[in-house]
Structures are given as structure tokens and as C-alpha cells.
Amino acid sequence: MEGLLRRFGMWEARRKRLGEYSKGMRQKVALIRALIHDPRVLFLDEPTSAMDPQSAKLVRDAVAELRTSHRAVILCTHNLPEAELLADRIAIIKEGRIIALGTPPELKTQLLGSPLLEVRLGQPLDGLISAVEGLVAIEEKGGTWFRYRTDIPGETNPLLVRRLAEEGADIITVSEVPRSLEEVYLRIVEQ
């Protein structure tokens, strides 16, 4: 018990009455109570709500540690960045029914399509788009960058880089545009 209280920064407050604790402190006490018996399966409902950033990180680190010690952690949360960080699999529930289930990358691909890739150059595009139009369909472009999608980035990206290099382009980066679980959620609830 002492180890858990110290781990979650509650040792100094151990003699206080529960009613004197803040909501965040009560959340930590609930987690400590759940962990006392070293359960194989742990259900957590909004475990970091009302917590300061430092306390929330302690809880996220504890959940991540439980995952690596072959425990099942079922996390109910509206904090989608936290869910994406901690979860192996995500179930999105609407009106009491699971409407989407999968790993974060699976859900992103299923609901948002192929990844959006971005090429940044050290020069203006000036005619380079026409050199790559046969390889990829450009979705967006700016002065020194463009974005495209491909289902086979392992094949397409090297060809694209080679073509740009042949045209004398100064390639700075080719990277995937980050997509969030929030985008997935919003796409699902719009349907």
C-alpha cells in the first residue's frame, strides 16, 4: 500500500479524510484501490479526469506499465489523444452499441482512407507537379510542398523521390501527415 501511495504522490496526504481530497486526488485513490490486489483485468473510467498534468502522466505511465505486464486494461474515456496513446485496440460506442473496433492505425485507414503524405522541397514547385502527376494524384499544394495519397507507399515513395531527384528537386522531407483518433471519431458520428 505504501508503495502505491508514494507512486501516485499520495503518501503525504494519507492521513487526510477522503472528503478533504480534490477530485483529482480522489481519482488517484480509486486507482490505488483498484491496484492493491494486482488484478489481471482492470476497468478504468476516465482515470485522468480532473487531474493536473503531472498526476495524469503518473496514471498514464501506470496504465502503460500494466499493459506491458500482460494485464488487460479496459479504459473508458472521452480523452481521445490519451486513448490513442494507451490503447492497443479501440472500440467506439454510440448509443450503447460498438460502431467501430480496431487498432488506431486500422481505424484511421478504414475511416479516413489511405495515409496523406507530404513532400517538402527546398525550392518552389515550379513545374515539378507535372513531373510527378503520373505517379500520384496531388490532393493539396503550396509554394514549396504538395500532398498525395497512396495505398502502397513502400513502392510509390521511392519512385516519387527518384523522379523528383531526376528533375533536380531539393527534397527536404517526405512524411505522413498526422491523423488523429478525433478525426476518426468525428467521421463515424457524422455517418
Secondary structure by P-SEA (a helix, b strand, c coil): caaaaaaaccccccccccccccaaaaaaaaaaaaacccccbbbbccccccccaaaaaaaaaaaaaaaaacccccccccaaaaaaacccbbbbbccccccccccaaaaaaaccccbbbbbbbccccccccccccccccccccccccccccccccccaaaaaaaaaaaacccccccccccccaaaaaaaaaac
